[in-house]
Amino acid sequence: MRHGAVVLAAGAGTRLGGVAKALLRHGDASYLECITRVARAVGTDPILVVVGPPFGAAVAEHARARGLGVVDNPLPERGMASSIALGFAAMSEYDVDAAWLWPVDHPSVQVATLERLRAALGDHDAALPRFGERGGHPPLVGRALWGALAACADQPGGARSVLASARAIRVDVDDGGVIRDVDTPADRARLSS
């Protein structure tokens, strides 16, 4: 199965004081580099990074320097669904069967998790990671859902409603990285500890 990734990196990081999360460091790498390493370890190609103001130019430069594609979201204040819609519309131009939906503030997902999701997808529309009782990221989304995701910015509930109505399989993983996002300084400190 050929698969790509849509990395959502258009946010302004306001709860972190206004930073580009893609450029934050986790260990020896930026969040975007961490995601890229793990995604490439399971053969993900292409990796498209959705960027937007105010940090779009810097994140786009960082992404392109790593051989990643860039999708511009000129109005990211419309919400995450607008980035998901643009990213999956762009991904539909590539000859791949499925794509990870990956917020850039989830930099500590493990390779084994991606392998489990990929193995579980089968003929489902999506494979959704779950740690404990909590759903997480990145789901692996089959091509059959991309049209709905490309239109999700105008739907109540956005991508969440698309995935909720899909033929999805929930996959239990032993990886807290799927639920460990970084929205606040406290989240960032926990990720680093």
Stockholm file with secondary structure:
# STOCKHOLM 1.0

chainA/1-193         MRHGAVVLAAGAGTRLGGVAKALLRHGDASYLECITRVARAVGTDPILVVVGPPFGAAVAEHARARGLGVVDNPLPERGMASSIALGFAAMSEYDVDAAWLWPVDHPSVQVATLERLRAALGDHDAALPRFGERGGHPPLVGRALWGALAACADQPGGARSVLASARAIRVDVDDGGVIRDVDTPADRARLSS
#=GR chainA/1-193 SS CCEEEEEECCCCCGGGTSCCGGGSEETTEEHHHHHHHHHHHTTCCCEEEEECTTSHHHHHHHHHTTTCEEEECSCGGGCHHHHHHHHHHHHTTSCCSEEEEEETTCTTCCHHHHHHHHHHHTTSSEEEEEETTEECSCCEEEGGGHHHHHTGGGSTTHHHHHHHTSCEEEEECSCGGGTCCCCSHHHHHHHHC
#=GC SS_cons         CCEEEEEECCCCCGGGTSCCGGGSEETTEEHHHHHHHHHHHTTCCCEEEEECTTSHHHHHHHHHTTTCEEEECSCGGGCHHHHHHHHHHHHTTSCCSEEEEEETTCTTCCHHHHHHHHHHHTTSSEEEEEETTEECSCCEEEGGGHHHHHTGGGSTTHHHHHHHTSCEEEEECSCGGGTCCCCSHHHHHHHHC
//
